[in-house]
Amino acid sequence: MRCFIIALCFLTSTSILVAQEDVEIIEITEETTPKDIPFAVVEKVPVYPGCFGDDNKKLKECLSYNISAIVSSNFDIKKVSKGLEPGKHYLYVVFKINKEGYVTNVKVRAPKEKSEKDFEKEVIRVMKKIPQMKPGQQKGKDVSVLYSLPISFETK
């Protein structure tokens, strides 16, 4: 009986070894582009209307300047600052400039004293004022680009 069990174990381990020899290794060579690329590292940044040129650094500066200008001229601090302690506060906004050049997926991180929901409506209202852009590119393909925008304001 003991010989039978040893023989059975031997046959099982041999068949497993033989089965492993038949495994085909497939090498994946196709390069894939990540779904969302951070603004800081994208090969070609999204192009804001009116910004032009081939210099990625200047295009980044132009886009950042225009987005900041829209936010500073349209963001209603009085509407969102009710209930905040006097002083300087920071709001962090993260959004995506999608493959079609539109601002989407707006997320807000607000001061500790208030809920993000209190700021969300106002931030989304302002972000809708950002016009469609030429999308960012990575390896020659249009990609979604993640953009973060810190907003600071002071309450009295």
ChimeraX attribute file (.defattr): number of C-alpha atoms within 10 A of each C-alpha:
attribute: neighborCount
match mode: 1-to-1
recipient: residues
	/A:1	6
	/A:2	7
	/A:3	8
	/A:4	9
	/A:5	10
	/A:6	11
	/A:7	12
	/A:8	12
	/A:9	12
	/A:10	12
	/A:11	12
	/A:12	12
	/A:13	12
	/A:14	12
	/A:15	12
	/A:16	11
	/A:17	11
	/A:18	11
	/A:19	10
	/A:20	10
	/A:21	9
	/A:22	8
	/A:23	8
	/A:24	7
	/A:25	6
	/A:26	6
	/A:27	6
	/A:28	6
	/A:29	6
	/A:30	6
	/A:31	7
	/A:32	7
	/A:33	12
	/A:34	9
	/A:35	10
	/A:36	16
	/A:37	21
	/A:38	14
	/A:39	19
	/A:40	13
	/A:41	11
	/A:42	19
	/A:43	15
	/A:44	23
	/A:45	27
	/A:46	29
	/A:47	20
	/A:48	22
	/A:49	14
	/A:50	9
	/A:51	15
	/A:52	12
	/A:53	9
	/A:54	8
	/A:55	10
	/A:56	16
	/A:57	12
	/A:58	14
	/A:59	19
	/A:60	18
	/A:61	12
	/A:62	18
	/A:63	19
	/A:64	14
	/A:65	12
	/A:66	16
	/A:67	18
	/A:68	15
	/A:69	12
	/A:70	14
	/A:71	17
	/A:72	15
	/A:73	9
	/A:74	15
	/A:75	17
	/A:76	13
	/A:77	14
	/A:78	8
	/A:79	10
	/A:80	16
	/A:81	19
	/A:82	11
	/A:83	9
	/A:84	16
	/A:85	12
	/A:86	10
	/A:87	9
	/A:88	12
	/A:89	17
	/A:90	14
	/A:91	17
	/A:92	15
	/A:93	20
	/A:94	15
	/A:95	18
	/A:96	21
	/A:97	26
	/A:98	23
	/A:99	20
	/A:100	15
	/A:101	21
	/A:102	18
	/A:103	23
	/A:104	16
	/A:105	11
	/A:106	16
	/A:107	18
	/A:108	22
	/A:109	17
	/A:110	19
	/A:111	16
	/A:112	11
	/A:113	10
	/A:114	15
	/A:115	12
	/A:116	16
	/A:117	13
	/A:118	15
	/A:119	21
	/A:120	18
	/A:121	13
	/A:122	16
	/A:123	21
	/A:124	18
	/A:125	12
	/A:126	18
	/A:127	21
	/A:128	12
	/A:129	13
	/A:130	16
	/A:131	13
	/A:132	17
	/A:133	20
	/A:134	18
	/A:135	21
	/A:136	25
	/A:137	18
	/A:138	18
	/A:139	12
	/A:140	9
	/A:141	11
	/A:142	18
	/A:143	25
	/A:144	27
	/A:145	27
	/A:146	21
	/A:147	17
	/A:148	16
	/A:149	15
	/A:150	12
	/A:151	15
	/A:152	11
	/A:153	12
	/A:154	13
	/A:155	14
	/A:156	8
